[in-house]
Amino acid sequence: MDMPPGMDFDALQQLVNIMKGPHEEMIRVQHLGRPAYGKRLKHVVDERLQLAHSAYQMNQITGGGFAGKGVVKLSNPPIENGMMWTVETLRKIVIEDYENRSNPEFSRVPALLTRIRELLRVYYNFKVTAVRTADLKYCDFPRIFDISLPMHEVGLTLQLDPPRLKALIDATGSELERVVLDVAPDIGPYRALAMNYEKELRRSEEADDTDNLNVGHITDKADEDLAAYAAVWFYGDMMVAFLMEKEATEDQKRREKKSLQRLVFWSSNKQMRRIYGDCLTDSMRPIYWEPRLLVKFCQAGGLAALLGDCGMSTCKAIAEDAVLSLPDAAWEKQTKRSLFDATQSLLDITEWRESRKPLDVFTMSCYNIYKRYGISPFERASKNENWDEPVIFHYISHQLKKEGLPPKTQAEWRGLLRDFENLPDSLERRYRWSNLNISGQWSCIEFYGCDNKACPEKAELMRLRKRRVKGVRDAETEARLYDWGKKLKSCSSCHTKTYCTPDCQKAAWPSHKAECARERRNQNAFPT
């Protein structure tokens, strides 16, 4: 593979080696930029920017958002009111003029941020539609990273220097708060359409593969529009800065509340995380480092974001350690919505079957949720209409209902999760079947149904499926379909095939006999 121009291969190789290296090294890298006694402001900011440079290097290889090129050649000096002129002016006012004590014009900052937002929208409208507009001449930046990095530096500097942040707030009044916390993020028209479409599909019993394919096409188009992604470092830095303010004034409390609400939504909503990616997680590191902030964040609904970052993010190791040392108070004040989001985030921790630490995170989370909120969060999670992910919550809900079984300790929860790995195929299929909407059940007759190829009930249901008209409901036929899928039982010898009746199992035995013996030998040779 050819290296992109300016690519620092040695630095990238070092990053890859670190990602493959021991847990302790991962922790060290992920804690870069953590404030400590004796560390100067510039040192801390520079460490955090190292992580940003690593993200850019990965983007150069993958073709990610930061590698996006401008459409106008950069002039020297930059064109006035153009993108680079605006970004450089913002950085000069907040960093250079303040440090040089040359009367920084803080009152201009909200207008500069608004201008950057406007030009990002102009640029991405062109990228998505290829339609040129007059303002495109102001998009004079080499790469998106040349916008994102200086804004990140400005945001970090304000976050780590409270007197400077206070001076900016005093100079701008409510205008800075409006621009950072009140104006809706510019997610673009296609993303808004995709989010609305997904909501409709979740409410529909008739949503099928065609509908999912359509929303997939819209989402792919939305992924080309990265206007919000380009500026997320700065806005994330600023919201964390507002959370870290020490003065307990009414204005500060209002900014804190707004910042928490926005950060929780951005980091917990699946579509918003798809937009912001790990850049948002990077900005949120100080929350994971500081127990006081972490408790506030979790109680406001951010528990799902923390658990999601334990699955796959640049802060995975930090998030895991934060969960395992989470104060009891962080599990309190959860709502039905936040608990549902938290259980869905647990599904992202796919390594719990193979690795001890992810298993500990999964176990502790289930233990604390059940201890405080009972079985209902797991029952709600099991009804999420997703192919097979919620099967584990079907299993947990089913087991918790057994008299005398509810686990009292984390060790018992760990045993319950280990037992799930040996779940019989027939039971897993029944869980999956009951989770599908009616359209999904009609589509999955072949996948989750009886393994007897000559099953008469399957043949009749497939005949009825051909005659079915989408949107026309028949309660009697749908009940017949549902009951057929729910009564499947597996071969008691190998547990790999399922049948709807003893007659079907007998009919399929001649063709299954050899496979059954082979599967038993394999299971004996490699016991679970």
Secondary structure, DSSP 8 states (H G I E B T S, - for coil): ----TT--HHHHHHHHHHHHS-HHHHHHHHTTT---TT--HHHHHHHHHHHHHHHHHHHHHHT-GGG-B-SS---SS--TTSHHHHHHHHHIIIIIIHHTTS---GGGHHHHHHHHHHHHHHHHHHHHH----GGGGG---SBTHHHHHHHHHHHHHHHH-HHHHHHHHHHHTHHHHIIIIIS-----HHHHHHHHHHHHHHH-SS--HHHHHHHHHHHHHHTT--HHHHHHHHHHHHHHHHHT-----HHHHHHHHHHHHHHHHHHHSHHHHHHHHHHHHHHTHHHHH-HHHHHHHIIIIIHHHHHHHTTSSTTHHHHHHHHHT--GGGGSS--HHHHHHHHHHHTT-GGGGT-HHHHHHHHHHHHHHHHHHTTHHHHHHHT---SSTTHHHHHHHHHHTSTT----SHHHHHHHHHHHTT--HHHHHHHHHHHS-HHHHHHTHHHHS-S-TT-HHHHHHHHHHHH--TT---HHHHHHHHHHHHT-EE-TTTS--EESSHHHHHHHHHHHHHHHHHHHHHHHHS--
